[in-house]
Amino acid sequence: MSEPIAEATSDIPTVLFVCVHNAGRSQMAAGWLRRLGGEGVDVYSGGSEPANEINTAAIEAMAEVGIDIGTEYPKPWTDEMVEAADVVITMGCGDACPLYPGKRYEDWGLDDPAGLDVGAVRPIRDEIRHRVEALMASLNVAAAP
């Protein structure tokens, strides 16, 4: 089951985070952008080979900063998601998605939190926050209250 895709009819940017398993990095990035960008941005995430569940260390690391990604679930990305996105961000995990003209693509080379404990996931979480803040600035998305 996929998330419903918002129509690109507004000035609100749409960001898609893509990772192979959609269980760690992409879920943390989506959580950060939803929290920090609020209603100023539409956020989606997906993977080419979704895992069965979200990485528990990623859930715990995000909970430490007040962001609940425990209710999320790994899901596949779809062509429809890529088409709807203004920005497509891969997580340095070698996942490939179709290239559409007029889209902005970035690859964030991030360590994989799979198999790591929460102590090792914290620096990845914090690096993702910094990158999300830079992304928001580049998209002129104001921080949510």
DSSP file with accessible surface (Angstrom, degrees, kcal/mol):
  #  RESIDUE AA STRUCTURE BP1 BP2  ACC     N-H-->O    O-->H-N    N-H-->O    O-->H-N    TCO  KAPPA ALPHA  PHI   PSI    X-CA   Y-CA   Z-CA
    1    1 A M              0   0  192      0, 0.0     2,-0.2     0, 0.0     0, 0.0   0.000 360.0 360.0 360.0 129.0    0.0    0.0    0.0
    2    2 A S        -     0   0   48     73,-0.1    75,-0.1     1,-0.1     3,-0.1  -0.656 360.0-100.7-102.6 159.8    1.4    3.4   -1.0
    3    3 A E        -     0   0   33     -2,-0.2     2,-0.1    42,-0.2    -1,-0.1  -0.464  46.7-100.9 -71.1 145.8    0.9    6.8    0.4
    4    4 A P        -     0   0  118      0, 0.0     2,-0.5     0, 0.0    -1,-0.1  -0.456  39.0-127.4 -65.5 143.2   -1.5    9.0   -1.6
    5    5 A I        -     0   0   27     -2,-0.1     2,-0.2    -3,-0.1     3,-0.0  -0.826  15.1-128.7 -99.0 128.3    0.4   11.4   -3.8
    6    6 A A        -     0   0   30     -2,-0.5     2,-0.2     1,-0.1    36,-0.0  -0.484  28.2-111.0 -72.2 139.8   -0.4   15.1   -3.6
    7    7 A E        -     0   0  144     -2,-0.2     2,-2.2     1,-0.1     3,-0.4  -0.519  24.4-122.1 -68.6 140.2   -1.1   16.8   -6.8
    8    8 A A  S    S+     0   0   70      1,-0.2    -1,-0.1    -2,-0.2     6,-0.0  -0.421  76.4 118.0 -83.0  63.7    1.6   19.3   -7.8
    9    9 A T        +     0   0  125     -2,-2.2     2,-0.2     3,-0.0    -1,-0.2   0.346  60.2  62.2-110.7   2.6   -0.8   22.2   -8.0
   10   10 A S  S    S-     0   0   58     -3,-0.4     0, 0.0     2,-0.3     0, 0.0  -0.679  87.1-109.2-121.2 178.4    0.6   24.4   -5.2
   11   11 A D  S    S+     0   0  173     -2,-0.2    -3,-0.0     2,-0.1    -1,-0.0   0.370  83.2 112.2 -87.4   3.6    3.8   26.2   -4.5
   12   12 A I  S    S-     0   0   61     29,-0.1    -2,-0.3     1,-0.1    29,-0.2  -0.669  71.0-125.7 -78.7 123.9    4.6   23.7   -1.8
   13   13 A P        -     0   0   18      0, 0.0    29,-2.8     0, 0.0     2,-0.5  -0.371  15.5-142.2 -70.2 150.7    7.6   21.7   -2.8
   14   14 A T  E     -a   42   0A   1     27,-0.2    72,-2.7    70,-0.1    73,-2.0  -0.965  15.9-167.8-115.4 127.7    7.4   17.9   -2.8
   15   15 A V  E     -ab  43  87A   0     27,-2.8    29,-2.5    -2,-0.5     2,-0.5  -0.956   5.8-163.5-120.2 134.6   10.4   15.8   -1.6
   16   16 A L  E     -ab  44  88A   0     71,-2.6    73,-3.2    -2,-0.4     2,-0.5  -0.977   5.2-158.1-117.6 122.5   10.9   12.1   -2.1
   17   17 A F  E     -ab  45  89A   0     27,-2.5    29,-2.0    -2,-0.5     2,-0.4  -0.898  14.8-166.5 -99.1 127.3   13.5   10.3    0.0
   18   18 A V  E     +ab  46  90A   0     71,-3.3    73,-1.3    -2,-0.5     2,-0.3  -0.949  18.0 155.1-121.6 132.9   14.6    7.0   -1.6
   19   19 A C        -     0   0    6     27,-2.0    29,-0.3    -2,-0.4    30,-0.2  -0.972  50.2-109.1-148.2 154.1   16.6    4.2   -0.1
   20   20 A V  S    S+     0   0   27     -2,-0.3    29,-2.7    27,-0.2    -1,-0.1   0.936 115.6  20.8 -52.3 -54.2   16.7    0.5   -0.9
   21   21 A H  S    S-     0   0   90     29,-0.2    30,-2.3    26,-0.2    -1,-0.2   0.584  86.7-142.5 -96.8 -10.4   14.9   -0.8    2.2
   22   22 A N  S    S+     0   0    0     24,-0.3    25,-0.1    28,-0.2    53,-0.1   0.887  72.1 108.9  50.2  42.7   13.1    2.4    3.3
   23   23 A A  S    S+     0   0   14     31,-0.1    32,-2.9    51,-0.1    35,-0.2   0.503  81.9   2.9-125.5  -9.0   13.8    1.4    6.9
   24   24 A G  S  > S+     0   0    7     30,-0.2     4,-2.8    34,-0.1     5,-0.2   0.310 122.9  29.4-140.0 -88.3   16.4    3.8    8.2
   25   25 A R  H  > S+     0   0   14      1,-0.2     4,-2.7     2,-0.2     5,-0.2   0.905 122.5  45.5 -57.4 -49.5   18.0    6.8    6.5
   26   26 A S  H  > S+     0   0    0      1,-0.2     4,-2.4     2,-0.2    -1,-0.2   0.879 114.4  49.6 -66.3 -34.5   15.0    7.6    4.2
   27   27 A Q  H  > S+     0   0    0      2,-0.2     4,-2.4     1,-0.2    -2,-0.2   0.905 111.9  47.8 -70.4 -39.1   12.6    7.3    7.1
   28   28 A M  H  X S+     0   0    0     -4,-2.8     4,-2.7     2,-0.2    -2,-0.2   0.925 112.6  49.4 -65.7 -42.6   14.7    9.5    9.4
   29   29 A A  H  X S+     0   0    0     -4,-2.7     4,-2.7    -5,-0.2     5,-0.2   0.931 111.8  47.9 -62.0 -44.2   15.0   12.1    6.7
   30   30 A A  H  X S+     0   0    0     -4,-2.4     4,-2.7     1,-0.2     5,-0.2   0.916 111.6  51.2 -63.1 -41.6   11.3   12.1    6.1
   31   31 A G  H  X S+     0   0    5     -4,-2.4     4,-2.2     1,-0.2    -2,-0.2   0.928 111.5  46.9 -61.0 -45.5   10.7   12.4    9.8
   32   32 A W  H  X S+     0   0    6     -4,-2.7     4,-3.4     2,-0.2     5,-0.4   0.935 113.8  47.3 -61.6 -47.0   13.0   15.3   10.1
   33   33 A L  H  X S+     0   0    1     -4,-2.7     4,-2.6     1,-0.2     5,-0.4   0.906 111.5  50.3 -67.0 -38.3   11.5   17.1    7.1
   34   34 A R  H  X S+     0   0   73     -4,-2.7     4,-1.3    -5,-0.2    -1,-0.2   0.922 117.0  41.6 -61.8 -43.3    8.0   16.6    8.3
   35   35 A R  H  < S+     0   0  124     -4,-2.2    -2,-0.2    -5,-0.2   109,-0.2   0.950 123.4  35.8 -69.0 -49.7    8.9   18.0   11.7
   36   36 A L  H  < S+     0   0   25     -4,-3.4   108,-3.0    -5,-0.2    -3,-0.2   0.840 125.8  37.7 -78.1 -32.7   11.0   20.9   10.6
   37   37 A G  H >< S+     0   0    2     -4,-2.6     3,-2.3    -5,-0.4    -1,-0.2   0.654  82.3 177.8 -93.8 -18.2    9.1   21.9    7.5
   38   38 A G  G >< S-     0   0   26     -4,-1.3     3,-0.9    -5,-0.4    -1,-0.2  -0.180  70.4 -14.1  53.8-134.6    5.6   21.3    8.7
   39   39 A E  G 3  S+     0   0  187      1,-0.2    -1,-0.3     3,-0.1    -5,-0.1   0.426 120.9  85.3 -82.0   4.0    2.9   22.1    6.2
   40   40 A G  G <  S+     0   0   31     -3,-2.3     2,-0.3   102,-0.2    -1,-0.2   0.454  96.2  32.8 -83.9   0.9    5.4   24.0    4.1
   41   41 A V  S <  S-     0   0    7     -3,-0.9     2,-0.5   -29,-0.2   -27,-0.2  -0.993  71.1-132.1-155.5 144.1    6.5   20.8    2.3
   42   42 A D  E     -a   14   0A  45    -29,-2.8   -27,-2.8    -2,-0.3     2,-0.4  -0.891  30.9-162.1 -97.0 134.2    5.1   17.5    1.1
   43   43 A V  E     +a   15   0A  11     -2,-0.5     2,-0.3   -29,-0.2   -27,-0.2  -0.965  16.1 166.4-127.2 133.0    7.2   14.6    2.1
   44   44 A Y  E     -a   16   0A  21    -29,-2.5   -27,-2.5    -2,-0.4     2,-0.3  -0.936   9.7-169.4-135.7 158.2    7.3   11.0    0.8
   45   45 A S  E     +a   17   0A   0     -2,-0.3     2,-0.3   -29,-0.2   -27,-0.2  -0.985  12.9 156.7-144.8 155.9    9.7    8.1    1.2
   46   46 A G  E     -a   18   0A   0    -29,-2.0   -27,-2.0    -2,-0.3     2,-0.3  -0.983  22.0-140.6-167.3 169.0   10.1    4.7   -0.5
   47   47 A G  B     -d   76   0B   0     28,-2.0    30,-1.3    -2,-0.3   -27,-0.2  -0.950  21.2-132.0-138.1 159.6   12.4    1.9   -1.3
   48   48 A S  S    S+     0   0   50     -2,-0.3   -27,-0.1   -29,-0.3   -28,-0.1   0.779 111.6  22.2 -81.0 -27.0   13.1   -0.4   -4.2
   49   49 A E  S    S-     0   0  125    -29,-2.7    -1,-0.3   -30,-0.2    -3,-0.0  -0.620  90.6-153.7-136.2  73.2   13.2   -3.5   -1.9
   50   50 A P        -     0   0   48      0, 0.0   -28,-0.2     0, 0.0   -29,-0.2  -0.176  11.5-129.8 -56.5 138.4   11.2   -2.4    1.2
   51   51 A A        -     0   0   34    -30,-2.3     3,-0.1    24,-0.1    -4,-0.1  -0.139  23.4-107.7 -72.9 178.5   12.1   -4.2    4.5
   52   52 A N  S    S+     0   0  170      1,-0.2     2,-0.3    21,-0.1    -1,-0.1   0.744  94.1   2.6 -81.7 -25.4    9.5   -5.8    6.7
   53   53 A E  S    S-     0   0  135     20,-0.1    -1,-0.2     0, 0.0     2,-0.2  -0.978  84.0 -84.6-156.0 164.4    9.9   -3.1    9.4
   54   54 A I        -     0   0    9     18,-0.3     2,-0.2    -2,-0.3   -30,-0.2  -0.471  58.0 -93.4 -71.7 144.4   11.6    0.2   10.3
   55   55 A N     >  -     0   0   27    -32,-2.9     4,-2.2    -2,-0.2     3,-0.2  -0.396  31.6-143.8 -58.5 123.1   15.1   -0.2   11.9
   56   56 A T  H  > S+     0   0  100      1,-0.2     4,-2.5     2,-0.2     5,-0.2   0.844  99.1  54.1 -65.3 -33.0   14.5   -0.2   15.7
   57   57 A A  H  > S+     0   0    7      2,-0.2     4,-2.7    59,-0.2    -1,-0.2   0.875 108.4  50.4 -68.2 -34.8   17.7    1.8   16.4
   58   58 A A  H  > S+     0   0    0     -3,-0.2     4,-2.4     2,-0.2     5,-0.2   0.916 110.3  49.9 -66.5 -42.1   16.5    4.5   13.9
   59   59 A I  H  X S+     0   0   44     -4,-2.2     4,-2.4     1,-0.2    10,-0.3   0.946 113.7  45.6 -59.9 -46.8   13.1    4.6   15.7
   60   60 A E  H  X S+     0   0  103     -4,-2.5     4,-1.7     2,-0.2    -2,-0.2   0.917 111.9  50.7 -64.8 -43.5   14.8    5.0   19.1
   61   61 A A  H  < S+     0   0    0     -4,-2.7     4,-0.5     1,-0.2    -1,-0.2   0.905 113.4  45.4 -63.2 -40.3   17.3    7.6   17.9
   62   62 A M  H ><>S+     0   0    0     -4,-2.4     5,-2.4     1,-0.2     3,-1.3   0.887 107.8  57.4 -71.6 -36.0   14.5    9.7   16.4
   63   63 A A  H ><5S+     0   0   57     -4,-2.4     3,-2.0     1,-0.3    -1,-0.2   0.861  96.7  64.7 -61.3 -32.9   12.3    9.3   19.5
   64   64 A E  T 3<5S+     0   0   84     -4,-1.7    -1,-0.3     1,-0.3    -2,-0.2   0.764 106.4  42.7 -61.1 -25.6   15.2   10.8   21.5
   65   65 A V  T < 5S-     0   0   50     -3,-1.3    -1,-0.3    -4,-0.5    -2,-0.2   0.151 126.6 -99.5-106.9  16.2   14.7   14.1   19.6
   66   66 A G  T < 5S+     0   0   45     -3,-2.0     2,-0.5     1,-0.2    -3,-0.2   0.693  82.8 126.1  81.4  19.7   10.9   13.9   19.9
   67   67 A I      < -     0   0    9     -5,-2.4     2,-0.8    -8,-0.1    -1,-0.2  -0.954  47.0-151.9-116.0 121.1   10.1   12.5   16.4
   68   68 A D        +     0   0  108     -2,-0.5     3,-0.1     1,-0.2    -9,-0.1  -0.811  31.6 154.6 -95.0 106.9    8.0    9.3   16.2
   69   69 A I    >   +     0   0    3     -2,-0.8     3,-1.4   -10,-0.3    -1,-0.2   0.297  51.6  98.4-106.4   7.4    8.8    7.3   13.1
   70   70 A G  T 3  S+     0   0   36      1,-0.3   -16,-0.1   -11,-0.2    -1,-0.1   0.684  78.5  55.2 -68.1 -19.1    7.6    4.1   14.8
   71   71 A T  T 3  S+     0   0  105     -3,-0.1    -1,-0.3     2,-0.1    -2,-0.1   0.517  92.6  92.8 -90.9  -6.0    4.2    4.3   13.2
   72   72 A E    <   -     0   0   50     -3,-1.4   -18,-0.3   -45,-0.0    -3,-0.1  -0.317  60.0-158.2 -77.5 169.8    5.8    4.4    9.7
   73   73 A Y        -     0   0   95    -20,-0.1     2,-0.1    -2,-0.1   -20,-0.1  -0.992  27.5 -95.7-147.7 148.9    6.4    1.4    7.6
   74   74 A P        +     0   0   16      0, 0.0   -52,-0.1     0, 0.0   -51,-0.1  -0.446  49.7 174.4 -65.4 137.0    8.7    0.6    4.7
   75   75 A K        -     0   0    2     -2,-0.1   -28,-2.0   -53,-0.1     2,-0.2  -0.963  32.1-101.7-141.4 156.4    7.0    1.0    1.3
   76   76 A P  B     -d   47   0B  55      0, 0.0     2,-0.2     0, 0.0   -28,-0.2  -0.502  31.5-124.6 -77.3 147.7    8.0    0.9   -2.3
   77   77 A W        -     0   0   45    -30,-1.3     2,-0.3    -2,-0.2   -31,-0.1  -0.613  30.1-155.3 -82.0 154.7    8.6    4.0   -4.3
   78   78 A T     >  -     0   0   38     -2,-0.2     4,-2.0     1,-0.1     3,-0.2  -0.889  30.3-111.9-127.0 161.0    6.6    4.3   -7.4
   79   79 A D  H  > S+     0   0   83     -2,-0.3     4,-2.9     1,-0.2     5,-0.2   0.882 119.9  58.8 -56.7 -36.7    7.0    6.1  -10.7
   80   80 A E  H  > S+     0   0  118      1,-0.2     4,-2.0     2,-0.2    -1,-0.2   0.898 104.2  49.9 -60.9 -40.7    4.0    8.3   -9.6
   81   81 A M  H  > S+     0   0    2     -3,-0.2     4,-1.2     2,-0.2    -1,-0.2   0.920 112.2  47.2 -63.4 -44.7    5.9    9.3   -6.5
   82   82 A V  H  < S+     0   0    0     -4,-2.0     3,-0.5     1,-0.2    -2,-0.2   0.927 111.8  50.5 -64.1 -43.3    9.0   10.3   -8.6
   83   83 A E  H  < S+     0   0  107     -4,-2.9    -1,-0.2     1,-0.2    -2,-0.2   0.874 111.3  48.5 -62.3 -36.7    6.8   12.2  -11.1
   84   84 A A  H  < S+     0   0   14     -4,-2.0    -1,-0.2    -5,-0.2    -2,-0.2   0.720  95.5  94.5 -76.5 -20.7    5.1   14.1   -8.3
   85   85 A A     <  -     0   0    0     -4,-1.2   -70,-0.2    -3,-0.5     3,-0.1  -0.448  53.0-166.4 -78.6 143.6    8.3   15.1   -6.5
   86   86 A D  S    S+     0   0   68    -72,-2.7    18,-2.4     1,-0.3     2,-0.4   0.760  87.6  29.8 -86.1 -34.7   10.2   18.3   -7.1
   87   87 A V  E     -bc  15 104A   3    -73,-2.0   -71,-2.6    16,-0.2     2,-0.5  -0.996  67.4-166.1-130.2 131.0   13.3   16.9   -5.4
   88   88 A V  E     -bc  16 105A   0     16,-2.9    18,-2.2    -2,-0.4     2,-0.5  -0.981  10.6-170.2-117.6 122.0   14.3   13.2   -5.3
   89   89 A I  E     -bc  17 106A   0    -73,-3.2   -71,-3.3    -2,-0.5     2,-0.3  -0.959   6.0-162.7-119.4 120.0   17.0   12.4   -2.7
   90   90 A T  E     -bc  18 107A  20     16,-2.6    18,-3.2    -2,-0.5   -71,-0.2  -0.666  21.3-130.8 -93.9 157.9   18.7    9.0   -2.6
   91   91 A M        -     0   0    0    -73,-1.3    19,-1.0    -2,-0.3    16,-0.1   0.019  49.2 -92.1-102.9  25.5   20.6    8.1    0.6
   92   92 A G  S    S+     0   0   32     17,-0.2    17,-0.1     3,-0.1    20,-0.1   0.761  95.7 117.8  75.6  21.4   23.9    6.9   -0.8
   93   93 A C  S    S-     0   0   31    -75,-0.2     3,-0.1     2,-0.1    -1,-0.1   0.215  87.0-107.9-109.9  13.1   22.7    3.4   -0.9
   94   94 A G        +     0   0   74      1,-0.2     2,-0.2   -75,-0.0   -75,-0.1   0.593  65.9 151.2  76.9   7.4   23.0    2.8   -4.7
   95   95 A D        -     0   0   22    -77,-0.2     2,-0.4     1,-0.0    -1,-0.2  -0.513  29.8-155.5 -72.9 142.5   19.2    2.9   -5.2
   96   96 A A        +     0   0   75     -2,-0.2   -77,-0.0    -3,-0.1     3,-0.0  -0.933  13.8 179.6-119.9 142.4   18.3    4.1   -8.7
   97   97 A C        -     0   0   20     -2,-0.4    -7,-0.0   -79,-0.0   -18,-0.0  -0.931  41.8 -77.8-135.5 162.0   15.0    5.6   -9.7
   98   98 A P        -     0   0   41      0, 0.0     2,-0.6     0, 0.0    -1,-0.0  -0.257  42.6-126.8 -62.1 145.4   13.9    6.9  -13.1
   99   99 A L        -     0   0  137      6,-0.0   -17,-0.0    -3,-0.0    -3,-0.0  -0.850  26.6-173.3 -95.3 123.9   15.1   10.3  -14.2
  100  100 A Y    >   -     0   0   59     -2,-0.6     3,-1.4   -18,-0.1     0, 0.0  -0.946  30.7-105.5-115.2 139.0   12.4   12.7  -15.2
  101  101 A P  T 3  S+     0   0  129      0, 0.0     3,-0.1     0, 0.0    -1,-0.0  -0.264 102.6  26.7 -60.2 145.6   13.2   16.1  -16.8
  102  102 A G  T 3  S+     0   0   87      1,-0.3     2,-0.3     0, 0.0     0, 0.0   0.439  92.8 119.3  83.9  -0.4   12.8   19.1  -14.5
  103  103 A K    <   -     0   0   51     -3,-1.4     2,-0.5   -16,-0.0    -1,-0.3  -0.720  61.0-131.2 -95.7 149.6   13.4   17.2  -11.3
  104  104 A R  E     -c   87   0A  85    -18,-2.4   -16,-2.9    -2,-0.3     2,-0.4  -0.881  25.4-166.0 -98.2 127.4   16.2   18.0   -8.9
  105  105 A Y  E     +c   88   0A  72     -2,-0.5     2,-0.3   -18,-0.2   -16,-0.2  -0.942  10.5 173.9-117.0 136.7   18.1   14.9   -7.9
  106  106 A E  E     -c   89   0A  56    -18,-2.2   -16,-2.6    -2,-0.4     2,-0.5  -0.986  19.5-151.0-135.7 148.7   20.6   14.6   -5.0
  107  107 A D  E     -c   90   0A  95     -2,-0.3     2,-0.8   -18,-0.2   -16,-0.2  -0.983   9.2-158.4-120.0 117.7   22.5   11.7   -3.5
  108  108 A W        -     0   0   10    -18,-3.2     2,-1.3    -2,-0.5   -15,-0.0  -0.850  12.8-144.4 -95.8 106.3   23.3   12.0    0.2
  109  109 A G        +     0   0   53     -2,-0.8     2,-0.3   -17,-0.1   -17,-0.2  -0.565  38.5 161.4 -72.1  94.5   26.2    9.7    0.9
  110  110 A L        -     0   0   14     -2,-1.3   -85,-0.1   -19,-1.0    14,-0.0  -0.910  43.6-104.0-119.5 146.7   25.2    8.5    4.4
  111  111 A D        -     0   0  125     -2,-0.3   -18,-0.1     1,-0.1   -86,-0.0  -0.345  40.7-111.6 -63.6 147.7   26.3    5.6    6.5
  112  112 A D        -     0   0   76      1,-0.1    -1,-0.1   -20,-0.1   -20,-0.0  -0.706  18.2-156.5 -83.7 124.9   23.7    2.7    6.7
  113  113 A P    >   +     0   0    0      0, 0.0     3,-2.3     0, 0.0    -1,-0.1   0.561  51.5 127.1 -78.8  -4.2   22.2    2.3   10.2
  114  114 A A  T 3  S+     0   0   61      1,-0.3     3,-0.1   -57,-0.1    -2,-0.1  -0.269  82.0   5.1 -56.9 128.8   21.3   -1.3    9.5
  115  115 A G  T 3  S+     0   0   86      1,-0.3    -1,-0.3     0, 0.0     2,-0.2   0.448 103.7 121.6  79.5  -0.5   22.7   -3.5   12.3
  116  116 A L    <   -     0   0   68     -3,-2.3    -1,-0.3     1,-0.1   -59,-0.2  -0.644  61.3-120.4 -94.0 154.4   24.0   -0.6   14.3
  117  117 A D    >>  -     0   0  110     -2,-0.2     4,-1.4    -3,-0.1     3,-0.8  -0.374  37.3 -96.4 -84.3 171.0   23.0    0.2   17.9
  118  118 A V  H 3> S+     0   0   21      1,-0.3     4,-1.9     2,-0.2     3,-0.2   0.852 122.4  60.3 -60.1 -34.0   21.3    3.5   18.8
  119  119 A G  H 34 S+     0   0   34      1,-0.2    -1,-0.3     2,-0.2    -3,-0.0   0.880 108.8  43.5 -61.3 -36.6   24.7    5.1   19.8
  120  120 A A  H <> S+     0   0   41     -3,-0.8     4,-0.5     1,-0.2    -1,-0.2   0.720 111.6  55.1 -80.7 -20.2   26.0    4.5   16.3
  121  121 A V  H  X S+     0   0    0     -4,-1.4     4,-2.8    -3,-0.2     3,-0.4   0.794  89.7  76.1 -82.7 -27.3   22.8    5.8   14.7
  122  122 A R  H  X S+     0   0   91     -4,-1.9     4,-2.7     1,-0.2     5,-0.2   0.891  93.7  49.0 -54.0 -47.4   22.8    9.1   16.5
  123  123 A P  H  > S+     0   0   81      0, 0.0     4,-2.3     0, 0.0    -1,-0.2   0.886 112.3  49.7 -63.9 -32.1   25.5   10.7   14.4
  124  124 A I  H  X S+     0   0    9     -4,-0.5     4,-2.5    -3,-0.4    -2,-0.2   0.941 110.8  50.0 -67.1 -45.9   23.7    9.5   11.2
  125  125 A R  H  X S+     0   0   19     -4,-2.8     4,-2.1     1,-0.2    -1,-0.2   0.924 112.3  47.3 -55.9 -46.2   20.5   11.0   12.6
  126  126 A D  H  X S+     0   0   63     -4,-2.7     4,-2.0    -5,-0.2    -1,-0.2   0.889 110.5  51.1 -68.3 -38.0   22.2   14.3   13.3
  127  127 A E  H  X S+     0   0   77     -4,-2.3     4,-2.2     2,-0.2    -1,-0.2   0.910 108.6  52.7 -64.3 -40.2   23.9   14.5    9.9
  128  128 A I  H  X S+     0   0    0     -4,-2.5     4,-2.8     1,-0.2     5,-0.2   0.924 106.4  53.5 -61.9 -41.8   20.5   13.9    8.3
  129  129 A R  H  X S+     0   0   90     -4,-2.1     4,-2.7     1,-0.2    -1,-0.2   0.935 108.3  49.4 -58.6 -46.3   19.1   16.8   10.3
  130  130 A H  H  X S+     0   0  111     -4,-2.0     4,-2.1     1,-0.2    -1,-0.2   0.913 112.8  47.2 -60.1 -41.9   21.8   19.1    9.0
  131  131 A R  H  X S+     0   0   69     -4,-2.2     4,-2.5     2,-0.2    -1,-0.2   0.884 110.9  51.4 -68.5 -37.6   21.2   18.1    5.4
  132  132 A V  H  X S+     0   0    0     -4,-2.8     4,-2.9     2,-0.2    -2,-0.2   0.917 109.0  51.2 -64.3 -42.1   17.4   18.5    5.8
  133  133 A E  H  X S+     0   0   75     -4,-2.7     4,-2.2    -5,-0.2    -2,-0.2   0.919 111.3  47.5 -62.3 -40.7   17.9   22.0    7.1
  134  134 A A  H  X S+     0   0   63     -4,-2.1     4,-2.3     2,-0.2    -2,-0.2   0.905 111.4  51.6 -66.1 -39.3   20.2   22.9    4.1
  135  135 A L  H  X S+     0   0    4     -4,-2.5     4,-1.6     2,-0.2    -2,-0.2   0.938 108.6  50.9 -61.4 -45.4   17.5   21.4    1.8
  136  136 A M  H  <>S+     0   0   12     -4,-2.9     5,-2.8     1,-0.2     4,-0.4   0.919 109.8  50.0 -59.1 -43.8   14.8   23.5    3.4
  137  137 A A  H ><5S+     0   0   69     -4,-2.2     3,-1.2     1,-0.2    -1,-0.2   0.917 109.6  50.9 -61.4 -41.9   16.9   26.6    3.0
  138  138 A S  H 3<5S+     0   0   58     -4,-2.3    -1,-0.2     1,-0.3    -2,-0.2   0.775 114.7  43.8 -68.5 -24.0   17.5   25.8   -0.7
  139  139 A L  T 3<5S-     0   0   37     -4,-1.6    -1,-0.3    -3,-0.3    -2,-0.2   0.354 111.3-120.1 -98.4   2.9   13.8   25.3   -1.2
  140  140 A N  T < 5 +     0   0  152     -3,-1.2     2,-0.6    -4,-0.4    -3,-0.2   0.875  57.0 158.1  57.2  39.6   12.8   28.4    0.8
  141  141 A V      < -     0   0   16     -5,-2.8    -1,-0.2    -6,-0.2     2,-0.1  -0.869  35.5-137.3 -95.0 118.4   10.8   26.3    3.2
  142  142 A A        -     0   0   80     -2,-0.6  -102,-0.2    -3,-0.1     2,-0.1  -0.432  27.3 -97.5 -73.4 148.5   10.5   28.1    6.5
  143  143 A A        -     0   0   79     -2,-0.1  -106,-0.2     1,-0.1    -1,-0.1  -0.435  41.9-113.8 -65.0 137.5   10.9   26.2    9.8
  144  144 A A              0   0   35   -108,-3.0  -106,-0.1  -109,-0.2    -1,-0.1  -0.412 360.0 360.0 -69.4 150.5    7.6   25.1   11.3
  145  145 A P              0   0  182      0, 0.0    -1,-0.1     0, 0.0  -107,-0.0  -0.225 360.0 360.0 -65.7 360.0    6.7   26.7   14.6
